[in-house]
């Protein structure tokens, strides 16, 4: 039995990753790189490991999604056809979705890759991960990479796009039930034109796949942080960032700014069509706007909440430990300086005791004001604004540009 135990221990030691392996895995960590679609782009010379060639990807996807629609709509005479409710050139939802939102989704890949790639290494460099837990941290990185590269995940996304996104959501909920460049409305269903068939089975699925793939990446990121939060982290309650040394995570949310702007553009596109062609008013979309902002803030800031239990525990422990230390110090300080405990010959001015008392008070204040999540009010406001910025131009449907500028300047100044 002892021999079997020794063999098991040696196998465990052998299986444990080396420091070099952990550093390499952390340096290679990215929630964006990988997956069958990424590999396809690389083989087509439209992407590489640094996610360069953005212009090529945007141009090719635009040629595949928007240009055929314009050509087919022109062939069918629906570019500026006044006899239908929505001519192609007036369909702001399609133009913004394919020419603004899709390029932003592609650009967001580069931003997120560059901003989040150093995070795994930061856990190691800041010694937040204890050496005894390095194997678990390395497995969290590798697990995230395996999930990101999953072929099954992208196959399921494609199935969802065609089975639910196109056939259910678009045809029955988001498509305008009127005669448009892409369909003729009937009592029961929509009869698609040639441009509509390309839009419904090529352009729209590509857009929905790119969007759904982003939600999957957010899931990978959330799962990685959750697995890291299951490790007993080495947190310091007196760290100046007031989150135990996890302050570097607070800035990770800014990596998703471009992604949120893309969502704001998609929302503005839907509102624009309904305002211009269905007589709706911008004020009617308050609930939808608020719900979208809340949803996006939750999926961006929510992953950081997984560290709340450990941060709350570190704060409670820090308050107890530094409270005891402060109690001992102030008693000795009181005895020495106020109760004539042998300090008569020691000058008060310039004494290090007073400075130490102030330093201890500052340390206790840091622990007392420690937050239980690496989330800041400034980040919440900025990302909420990123969603709302594309919607602001729609205010011109309710007032003149001059009046809008006056109100904006009034809010700022």
C-alpha positions in Angstrom: 0.0 0.0 0.0 2.9 2.3 0.8 4.5 1.5 -2.5 1.2 2.4 -4.3 1.0 5.7 -2.4 4.5 6.6 -3.5 3.7 5.8 -7.1 0.5 8.0 -6.9 2.5 10.9 -5.3 5.2 10.7 -8.1 2.5 10.7 -10.8 0.9 13.7 -9.2 4.2 15.6 -9.1 4.9 14.6 -12.7 1.4 15.8 -13.9 1.8 19.1 -12.2 2.7 21.9 -14.7 6.0 23.6 -14.5 6.4 27.3 -13.9 7.4 27.7 -17.6 4.3 25.9 -18.7 2.0 28.1 -16.6 3.7 31.3 -17.8 3.4 30.1 -21.4 -0.3 29.2 -21.0 -1.0 32.6 -19.3 0.8 34.4 -22.1 -1.2 32.5 -24.8 -4.6 33.0 -23.1 -7.2 34.8 -25.2 -11.0 34.5 -25.2 -11.0 35.6 -28.9 -8.5 33.5 -30.7 -9.5 30.0 -31.7 -12.4 28.0 -32.9 -13.3 26.6 -36.4 -14.4 30.0 -37.8 -11.1 31.6 -36.7 -9.2 28.8 -38.3 -11.2 29.3 -41.5 -10.3 33.0 -41.5 -6.6 32.2 -40.9 -6.6 29.7 -43.9 -8.2 32.3 -46.0 -5.5 34.8 -45.0 -8.0 37.1 -43.4 -6.7 36.7 -39.8 -3.7 35.7 -37.8 -2.6 35.2 -34.2 -2.4 39.0 -33.7 -5.9 39.5 -35.2 -4.5 41.8 -37.8 -6.1 42.2 -41.3 -9.2 43.8 -39.8 -9.9 45.8 -43.0 -9.8 42.7 -45.1 -12.3 40.9 -42.9 -14.6 43.8 -42.8 -14.4 44.3 -46.6 -15.0 40.6 -47.4 -17.9 40.3 -45.0 -19.4 43.5 -46.4 -19.0 42.1 -49.9 -20.7 38.9 -48.8 -23.6 40.4 -46.8 -24.5 43.9 -48.1 -23.3 44.1 -51.7 -25.4 41.2 -53.0 -28.5 42.7 -51.3 -28.0 46.0 -53.1 -27.4 44.2 -56.4 -30.5 42.0 -56.1 -32.7 44.9 -54.8 -31.6 46.9 -57.8 -32.4 44.0 -60.1 -35.8 43.7 -58.7 -36.4 47.5 -58.8 -36.6 47.9 -55.0 -33.8 50.3 -54.4 -36.1 53.4 -54.3 -39.4 51.9 -55.1 -42.1 54.2 -53.7 -44.8 51.6 -54.1 -43.5 49.5 -51.2 -43.3 50.5 -47.5 -39.5 50.2 -47.1 -37.2 50.5 -50.2 -33.7 49.1 -49.8 -31.9 52.3 -49.6 -34.2 53.6 -46.8 -33.9 50.5 -44.7 -31.6 51.9 -42.0 -31.8 48.8 -39.9 -30.1 46.7 -42.6 -27.5 49.3 -43.4 -26.6 50.0 -39.8 -26.6 46.3 -38.9 -24.4 45.2 -41.8 -22.2 48.3 -42.4 -21.8 49.6 -38.8 -22.6 46.8 -36.2 -20.8 44.0 -38.0 -17.5 46.0 -38.5 -17.8 47.0 -34.8 -18.2 43.4 -33.8 -15.0 42.5 -35.8 -13.1 45.5 -34.4 -14.1 44.5 -30.8 -12.2 41.2 -31.3 -8.9 43.1 -31.6 -9.7 45.4 -28.6 -10.8 42.5 -26.3 -7.8 40.4 -27.4 -5.3 43.1 -26.5 -6.9 44.2 -23.3 -7.7 40.8 -21.8 -4.7 38.8 -22.9 -2.4 40.1 -20.1 -5.0 39.3 -17.4 -4.0 35.7 -16.8 -0.4 36.7 -16.5 -1.3 39.5 -14.1 -2.7 36.9 -11.6 0.8 35.3 -11.6 3.0 38.4 -11.6 1.0 39.9 -8.7 1.3 36.6 -6.8 -2.4 36.6 -6.4 -2.4 32.8 -7.1 -0.5 30.9 -4.3 2.2 28.5 -5.5 0.2 25.6 -4.1 -2.7 26.4 -6.4 -0.7 27.0 -9.6 -1.8 23.7 -11.1 -5.5 24.6 -10.6 -4.9 28.0 -12.2 -3.1 26.5 -15.2 -6.0 24.0 -15.6 -8.5 26.9 -15.6 -6.6 28.5 -18.5 -6.4 25.3 -20.5 -10.1 24.6 -19.8 -11.0 28.0 -21.1 -8.9 27.5 -24.2 -10.5 24.1 -24.9 -14.0 25.5 -24.6 -13.1 28.5 -26.8 -11.8 26.1 -29.5 -14.9 23.8 -29.3 -16.1 22.7 -32.7 -19.4 21.5 -31.2 -20.1 25.0 -29.7 -19.9 26.7 -33.1 -21.9 24.0 -34.8 -24.7 24.5 -32.2 -24.5 28.2 -32.7 -25.0 27.8 -36.5 -27.9 25.4 -35.8 -29.5 28.0 -33.4 -29.0 30.8 -35.9 -30.9 29.0 -38.7 -33.4 27.1 -36.6 -34.3 29.9 -34.2 -32.7 33.2 -35.2 -33.9 33.2 -38.8 -37.0 30.9 -39.0 -38.5 32.1 -35.7 -37.2 35.4 -34.3 -36.7 37.2 -37.6 -39.6 35.9 -39.7 -42.2 36.2 -36.9 -41.0 38.9 -34.5 -38.4 41.4 -36.0 -39.2 41.5 -39.7 -41.7 44.2 -40.7 -45.0 42.7 -41.7 -45.4 45.0 -44.7 -44.3 45.1 -48.3 -40.6 45.8 -48.3 -37.6 45.2 -50.5 -37.0 41.8 -48.9 -40.6 40.4 -48.7 -44.2 40.8 -49.6 -46.6 40.6 -46.7 -49.4 38.1 -46.8 -52.0 37.2 -44.2 -50.1 34.2 -42.9 -46.5 34.7 -43.7 -43.9 36.7 -45.7 -43.1 35.9 -49.3 -39.3 36.6 -49.7 -37.9 38.3 -52.7 -34.5 37.2 -54.2 -32.8 39.9 -52.1 -34.9 38.7 -49.1 -33.7 35.1 -49.5 -30.1 36.2 -49.6 -30.7 38.4 -46.6 -32.6 35.7 -44.6 -30.2 32.8 -45.4 -26.8 34.5 -45.8 -26.5 38.0 -44.5 -28.6 37.8 -41.4 -27.2 34.4 -40.3 -23.6 35.8 -40.6 -24.6 38.7 -38.5 -26.4 36.6 -35.9 -23.5 34.1 -35.8 -21.0 36.8 -35.1 -23.2 38.2 -32.4 -23.9 34.8 -30.8 -20.2 34.0 -30.9 -19.6 37.1 -28.8 -22.0 35.9 -26.2 -20.2 32.5 -26.2 -16.9 34.3 -25.6 -18.4 36.2 -22.7 -19.5 32.9 -21.3 -15.9 31.5 -21.7 -14.6 34.6 -19.9 -17.2 34.3 -17.1 -16.4 30.6 -16.6 -12.7 31.3 -16.5 -13.1 34.0 -13.8 -15.4 31.7 -11.9 -12.9 28.9 -11.9 -10.2 31.3 -10.7 -12.5 32.5 -7.9 -12.7 28.9 -6.6 -9.0 29.1 -5.8 -8.1 30.5 -2.4 -6.5 33.7 -3.6 -3.8 35.6 -1.8 -5.7 38.9 -1.2 -4.3 41.9 0.8 -7.0 43.9 2.6 -4.8 47.0 2.8 -4.0 47.1 -0.9 -4.5 50.7 -2.2 -6.9 49.6 -4.9 -9.4 48.7 -2.2 -10.2 45.4 -3.7 -7.5 43.3 -2.1 -5.1 43.5 -5.1 -7.7 42.6 -7.8 -7.9 46.2 -9.0 -6.4 45.2 -12.4 -9.7 43.4 -13.1 -11.7 46.6 -12.8 -10.3 47.9 -16.1 -11.1 44.7 -18.0 -14.7 45.9 -18.6 -13.5 48.7 -20.8 -12.3 46.1 -23.3 -16.0 45.5 -24.2 -16.7 49.2 -25.0 -16.7 48.6 -28.7 -19.0 45.6 -28.3 -21.5 47.7 -26.4 -21.4 50.5 -29.0 -22.3 47.8 -31.6 -25.3 46.8 -29.5 -26.3 50.4 -29.2 -26.1 50.7 -33.0 -28.3 47.6 -33.5 -30.8 49.0 -31.1 -30.8 52.4 -32.8 -31.3 50.7 -36.2 -34.5 48.9 -35.0 -35.8 52.1 -33.5 -35.1 54.1 -36.7 -37.1 51.8 -38.9 -40.1 51.8 -36.6 -39.9 55.6 -36.2 -39.6 56.4 -39.9 -41.9 53.7 -41.4 -44.4 52.9 -38.6 -44.9 56.3 -37.0 -43.5 55.4 -33.7 -41.9 57.9 -31.3 -38.5 57.6 -29.7 -40.1 58.0 -26.2 -41.9 54.7 -26.8 -38.7 52.7 -26.6 -37.7 53.7 -23.0 -38.4 50.2 -21.7 -36.5 48.5 -24.5 -33.5 50.8 -24.1 -33.4 50.4 -20.3 -33.7 46.7 -20.6 -30.9 46.5 -23.1 -28.6 48.7 -21.1 -29.3 46.7 -18.0 -28.7 43.4 -19.8 -25.4 44.5 -21.3 -24.1 45.9 -18.0 -25.0 42.6 -16.3 -23.1 40.4 -18.8 -20.0 42.7 -18.7 -19.9 43.4 -14.9 -21.5 40.2 -13.8 -18.4 38.0 -14.2 -16.5 40.2 -11.7 -19.0 39.4 -9.0 -17.6 35.9 -8.7 -14.9 37.3 -6.5 -17.3 38.9 -4.0 -17.3 36.0 -1.5 -13.5 36.0 -1.2 -13.3 39.8 -1.1 -16.0 40.0 1.6 -14.2 37.4 3.6 -10.8 39.2 3.2 -12.5 42.4 4.3 -14.0 40.8 7.5 -10.6 39.2 8.3 -8.8 42.4 7.7 -11.1 44.5 9.9 -10.6 42.0 12.7 -6.8 41.7 12.4 -6.1 45.4 11.8 -8.7 46.3 14.5 -6.7 44.2 17.0 -3.4 45.7 15.9 -4.8 49.2 16.1 -6.2 48.5 19.6 -2.7 47.3 20.8 -1.0 50.3 19.3 -3.3 53.0 20.5 -3.2 51.6 24.0 0.6 51.7 24.0 0.5 55.1 22.4 -1.9 56.4 25.1 0.2 54.9 27.9 3.4 56.4 26.5 2.3 59.9 25.6 -0.7 60.6 27.8 -0.2 58.6 31.0 3.5 59.7 31.5 4.8 56.2 30.8 8.4 57.2 30.3 8.2 59.7 27.4 9.1 62.8 29.4 12.6 63.1 27.9 11.6 62.2 24.4 10.7 65.1 22.1 7.1 65.1 20.8 7.8 67.1 17.6 9.1 64.8 14.9 8.3 61.6 16.8 7.8 58.6 14.6 5.1 57.3 16.9 2.6 60.0 15.7 3.4 59.2 12.0 3.0 55.5 12.7 -0.4 56.2 14.3 -1.5 58.1 11.2 -0.2 55.3 8.9 -2.1 52.7 10.9 -5.3 54.8 10.8 -4.9 55.1 7.0 -4.4 51.3 6.7 -7.5 50.7 8.7 -9.5 53.1 6.6 -8.4 51.3 3.4 -9.7 48.0 4.9 -12.9 49.6 6.0 -13.6 51.1 2.6 -12.6 47.9 0.8 -15.1 47.0 -2.0 -16.4 43.4 -2.4 -16.2 43.6 -6.2 -13.7 45.2 -8.7 -16.4 47.4 -10.1 -16.4 51.2 -10.2 -19.2 53.7 -10.6 -17.2 55.5 -13.3 -17.0 52.3 -15.4 -20.7 51.6 -15.1 -21.5 55.2 -16.3 -19.1 55.0 -19.2 -20.3 51.7 -20.5 -23.9 52.7 -20.2 -23.1 55.8 -22.2 -21.4 53.6 -24.9 -24.7 51.8 -25.4 -26.7 55.1 -25.6 -24.4 57.1 -27.8 -25.7 55.5 -31.1 -29.3 56.2 -30.0 -28.7 60.0 -29.5 -29.0 60.9 -33.2 -32.6 59.6 -33.2 -33.5 62.5 -30.9 -33.5 64.6 -34.2 -36.7 62.9 -35.0 -38.3 64.7 -32.1 -36.5 68.1 -32.2 -34.3 70.2 -34.4 -30.5 69.8 -34.3 -30.2 73.3 -32.8 -32.6 72.5 -29.9 -30.8 69.1 -29.3 -27.4 70.8 -29.1 -28.8 73.4 -26.7 -30.1 70.7 -24.4 -26.9 68.7 -24.5 -24.8 71.7 -23.8 -27.2 72.6 -21.0 -26.6 69.2 -19.4 -22.8 69.5 -19.7 -22.2 73.1 -18.8 
